[in-house]
Each structure stands twice: as structure tokens, then as C-alpha cells.
Amino acid sequence: MERFTLIVSYIALLARIFLVGIEKIIVRLLGNREGKADVNLAATFLFFIIGAIVLTPISFFVPFTDIQFLIPCYISSLFYTIYAYAFVASLATGETSLVTPIYSLNGLVLVLFSFFFLSEPFTLTKVIGVLLMMIGASLLADIRNPFYSLKYLFSDIPTRMMFLAIVSQSSGRVIDKYYLPDIEPVIYATILYFFISFNLLVVLILRGNFGVVKKVFLEKPMLSIASGFTNGFSYLFLLYAIVRLDLSVAEPLTNLSVILTLLLSAVFFRENILAKLPGTIIILAGGWLLYLNF
């Protein structure tokens, strides 16, 4: 049974990598994520509420009686809500060349959080693997080294907002991993997504911009549904993956999805793959080092 669970975790991780790679293309087709904050918040609300709706039918087939996980689940949703708000606010108000590289630090922050709060191993191969994937992702995205942007952390508000976003996201991931043994992943994912949707709905209402949700959805309804579908299931697969795998390994390995995104970009957007080959090789090297931690 233990071996079967481990195999399921491996398959779930591969499925997450595949879906995240597709999701990035869908989000790109939806439009530029550096637009107005309220438009991005509305789109984010749609991602989560559609994801929750898609997962709901599956959760009906999984009985549960223990509701003690609801409180930590809602606390986790608050962290994800802070992440969503800080992320879109940072992109909407900051200089892209400064704030975007900061986001690639999430793997390193997650390794540290997993070590301190989950007692996961802190190994040299894990740290080097994460660093290589960060550098590779920076090369593929044609952005500055993330450590360059760190010097603006205390002087630039949008940069601080992006750092707040990755800290909040990592905090939510730690809570998810810690309480996951007490609940079926599909139940946890469904309820968490409804919680996040509710939080974002409150934010939109308080800002007086709930009407933007309808506008965003009607502009590209099929892409909105597709994004919610991939978002919901990619997160569900992450939960199944970290049932047996270290969070600090499984989540950074998701960066392998950029290789699939690169290939799809060549098909849909005619991008030059050869120019991004060095970044791809570095990401694969980082992925291999992380794989050594399994």
C-alpha cells in the first residue's frame, strides 16, 4: 500500500507539471497579467471559483466527518488571498523588471519554510537544485537575476508586495502539507478554493468592483473556464503529490512546466526555442538535483 501511495504521488506530480505548463499558455491567451489590479483580481476570483466548482462533483464521492481541518484550511485561504492581492498589486504598480524576478525566489523561501516548520531535510543538492531552477527560469523569461531585485526590497513598495506574495503563498503551502494527513486531498482542495473565492469576493465588493468579474468572464468565457479547470486540478494533483513527497521538492519541481510552456509557445506564438536552450538545460539540471532528494 505504501509503494502504491508513492507511485500515485509521482504520477500526481507529473500531472501537475503538465497542467501548470498548459495553464501558463491559457493565462497568456487570456491577456497580459500586468493590467489593472481590479481586472487581475476579478480574473483570479474566476480562476478559484471555477476551480472549486469543477472539483465539487468529485468531492461528493469522498465522505468525511472530521471538520477540525476547516479552521486551518480557512487560515490557509487567508494567506492565499494575501498572495493573490499582493501579486496583482505588485504587477499593476511596480516595474516589471524589478518585481517579476522576486517571484522566482518562492522555491528558496519554500525550502526554508519546509525546513523550519515541517522538519523536511535541508540538503545541499536541494538548495543547489532550487537555485539552478531559479536561474534557468530567469533566463527563459529573459528577466534579471532575482537577487538583483532584492536590493530594492526596502526602498520599493511593489517589490515588497511581491515578496509578501511569495511568503504568503509558501505559508499557505506549509499549512496545507501539515494538515493534509487528516483529510482527503479533494475535499481539502475544494473547500480551500471556495474559501479563497469568498475572500476575493469580499475584497472586490469592498473595492466596489464586483461588476468587473462579469466583464472579464464574458470577454473570454471558454478561456476563463479552461483556466479554472487547469488551476483546480493542478492544485489537487499537488496535494496528492505531497502526501508522500517533500513539499520543498515537489513544489520547486513544478518549474519543469516552463519547458512544456516553451514548446507550446513555439507552436502558438512562434517563439524561438533555440534562444532559450541554455535556460532549459539549467532547469533540467536543477530538476535532476531535486530528484536526488526523493
N, C-alpha and C positions, 0 to 999 in steps of 0.2 A: 504493500500500500504506500509505503514511504517513497519507493522508487517511482511509483506511478504519479504521485503528487509532484515529484521533482521534474518528471517529464512534462507534466501539464504546465508547470511554471516556465520551462524552457519554451514550449510552444506558445504560451501566452505572451512571453517577451518578444518572440519573433513576430507575432501578430500585431503587437503594439508598435514595433518598429515600422512594420509595413503600413499600418493605418496612419501613423503620425506623418510618414513620408507623403502619403496621399493628401492628408489634411492640410499640409502646408501649401500644396498646389491649389486646393479648393479655396483656402483663405486668400491666396493671391488673386484668384479669379473673382473673388467677391469684391476686391478693391484694395486700395492702399490702406494699411493699418495705421498710417500716420496722419489720419484726418482729424476731424473734430472729436473731442473727448466724448460728447454725448452720443455721437454716432457709433463710436467704438464700444461704449458701454452698452448701447442697445444691441449691437451685434453680439457682444459677449453674453448678454442675457439670453439671446436666442440660441447661442451655442449650448448653454447649460439647460435651458428649459426643454429644448427639443431633445437633447441627450437624455434628460430624465424621462421624458415621455416615451422615447424609444426603448429604454431599459425597463420601464414599468411592466409590460406584459410578461417578461421573463421572470421578474421578481415574484409574480403571482404563484409561480410553481415552486417557490422556495419558502417553506414555512419557517417562522421564527417567533419565539415567545419572550425572549430576553430583550428588554428595551433599555437596558442601562447604557448601551452604546450611544443612545441618542444625544446625550449631553456632550460627550467628547466629539461626536460627529458634527454637532452644531458649532462647537468651538472651532473645529477644523474648517467648517464652511466660512466662518468669520475671517480666518486667515486667508482663504482663497478669495474672498470678496475684497479684502485689502489688497491682495496681489493684483486682482483684475483692475481695481480702481487706480492703484499706483502705476501699473503698467501702462494703461491707456493715457493717464495724465502725463506720464513721463514722455511718451512718444508725441503727444499732442503739443507739449510746451517746450521740450528740450531740443538740443541739437542732435540729430540722428547719429552723427559720427562719435558723439560722446556717450549717449545713453544706451545705444544698441550693444556695444561691446560689453557693458556691465552685465547684461543678461546672461552672457556665456559663462559667468562666474558661478552660476547656480549649481553646477556639478561639484565644484570645490566646496561651496557652502554646505551642500548636502552631505558630502563625505565627513565634514567636521561635525555637523549636527548628528549624523548617524553614529559617530564615534562617542560623542558625549552623552546622548540621550537614549541610544539603542544598544550601546556597547558593541557595535559592529567593529571588526578589525580595522586598524589604521595601518595599512601596509604601504611599502614604497612603490610596489607595482600599481597599486590602486591610485595613489596620488599622481604618479607619472602618467598613467593611462588617462586620467581625467584632464591633466594639463595638456597632453597631446591632443585630446579631442577638442579642447577649448581653442588651441592654436589652429587646428585644422578647420574648425567651424569658422574662425575669424578669416582665414584665407579664402574659404568658399564664399563667404558673404562679402568679401572684399571690404572688411572693416578693420579698424585699428585694433591693436593688441588690447585686451580688456584691462591689463594692468596699467596701461597709459591713462585710461579714463579714471582710475582710482584716485589720482591726484586732485581730481575735481570734486571728490565726494563731499568735502567740507565747504566748498565755495559755490557749487552749482545745485540748485534745488531739484531740477529734473533728474540729475544724476543720483541724488539721494533717494528720490522717489523710485527709481529703477532698482536701486539696492534694497529698498524697503520691499519691493515686489518680490525679489528672489528670496529674501529672508522669510517673508510671509509664506511663499509657496513651499519652501523647504520645511517650515514649521508645520504646515498642513500635512505634508507627506510623512513626517515623523509621527504625528498623531495617528494617521491612517495605518501605518505599519504597526504601531504599538497596540492598537485596539482591534486590528483585523482578525486575530485568532478567536475573538469572541463572537464573530458574526460572519455570515456568508457574504462574500465579496459583492455579489449582485445586489443584495439588499442594501449593503452599506453604500455602494456607488449610487444607486437610485435615490435613496433618501438624502445623501450628501448633495447631489445635483439639484434636488428640489429645494434644499436649504439655501444653496448658493443663489439659485434663481430668485427665491424670495428676498434675499438680502439685496441683490442687484435691483430688483423691482422697487424696493423701498428707496434705494439711492436715486433711481430715475424719477420716482414720484416726487421726492423731496427737491430735486433739481428742476421739477416742472417740465420734464422732457419725456414722459412716457409715450407720447404720441410718435416719437421718433422710431420706436420699435416697429410699429405698423409700416412706416415708410421704408425702413431698412428691409423688412421681410418681403414686402410687395415688389421691391425693385428686382430682387433675385431670389424668388421663393425656393426653387429647386436647389440652388447652391446653399441656401441657408439650412435647408433640411439635411442636405448631404454633410454639411459641416457639423451639425448637431449629432448626426449618426456616427461619424468618424470620431468626434470628440468623446462621446459617451462610451463607445466600445473600446477606444484606445485606453481610456482610464480604467475601465473594467478589466481589461487584459493586464494592465499594470498591477492592479490589486491581486489578480491570480498569480502573477509572476513573483511578487514579493511575499507570497505565502511561504515560499521556501528559499528564495534568493535574497541576498542582502540588498536593502534599498539603495545603499551607496554604490552598488554595482549595476543593478537593474536600471535605475533611472538614467545615469550617465550614458549607458549603452544605447539609450533611445536616440542619442545623437547620430547613430549609424543611419537613421532615417534620412539624413541630409543627402546621403548617396543616392537613395531612391528618388528623392526630390530632384536631385541634379539630373538624373536620367530622364525623369518626366518633364523637366524644364526644357531639355534638349528637344523633346517631342512637341510640346505645346508652345514654347516660347523661342525655339531655335537658338538656344544659348550654346556657347562654345564649351564643350566638356573638357577638351584638352587643356584649356587655360586654367582649369580648376583641378587638374590631376594631382598636383603636389598636396593640396589640402585634403583630397580624398585619401591619398596614401597615408598621411599623418593621422587621419581619423581612424583608418583601419588598424594602424599600429597601436593607437590608444585603445581601441576596442579589443585587440588581442591581449594587451596587458591586463585589461579589466577582466577578460575571460579567464585569465590565470588565477583569479581570486574565487572562482566557482569551486 
